[in-house]
Amino acid sequence: MTESTENNEEEIVVITFWQLLKSTLSAFIGVQSNANRERDFKHGKVFHFIGIGLLFGLLFICTIVTVVQIVMHVTGSN
């Protein structure tokens, strides 16, 4: 392979499930690194991030509802 052919080929990077999970969690709390953000925008698929984001949002809401229900039960409120 010549040098010009190597430069023209795009490097194929696949974002693993764990990288996707870590990136989404980091973005969710606002501590995503610039290098990971650039990697995600360049090689990630938007639907994967939307799906994981919706899942985390739903999980967050369910956690808050559960904690409130437990606190109300313990304090005797109804």
N, C-alpha and C positions, 0 to 999 in steps of 0.2 A: 504494500500500500504506500502511496506517496503521501507526502506531508499535506498537500492541498486536499487530497481525498479525506484524510483524517480530520482536517479542520472543517470540512463541509458536513461531516456526519454529526448529527446531534447525539449527545450522550443520553441514553435512555435511563431515567431514574424512576424507580417504582417506590412510591411511598407505602411503607408497611402499615398494617393495622395499628400497631403500637405507636408508630410515628404520627399517624392520623389522630389517634386518641390523645397523645401528649400535646400535639399542636392545638387541638380543639380545646382541651382543658386549659392550656396556657392562654389561649386567646379569650376564653370565657372569663378568666380572672384578670386579664390585661397584662400579662407578663411575657408575651411571646417575643422571642429574640428576632432580630432583624434577619439573620441568616435563615432561620427556620421559616419565617414569613415569606422570604423570597423563594425558598425551595417549594413551599406550599403553592404559591401563586404560579410558579413556573411548571411544576410537575403534578400538582394535585388536581383532582376532579371536584368541581364545585358541588355536585350532588352528594358526594361522600361527606363533605364538610357540613352541608345543610342537614343531611340526615343525622349525623352524629350530634350536631348542635341542637336539633329538635329533640333528640333523645335525652340529652343532658338537661335541656330546659324542662321537659316533662318530669324527669327524675328529680330535679330541684324543687318543682312545685309539689310533687308527691311527698318529698321529704319535709317540706315546710308544713303541709297539711297534717302529716303524721305527727310531727313534733307538737303542733298546736293541739291536736286531739289528745295526745298523751298528757300534756300540761293541764288541759281542761279536766281530764279525768282525775288526775292526781289532786288537783285543787278542789274538786267537788263541784265545779261549775258545769253548767249544761247548756 
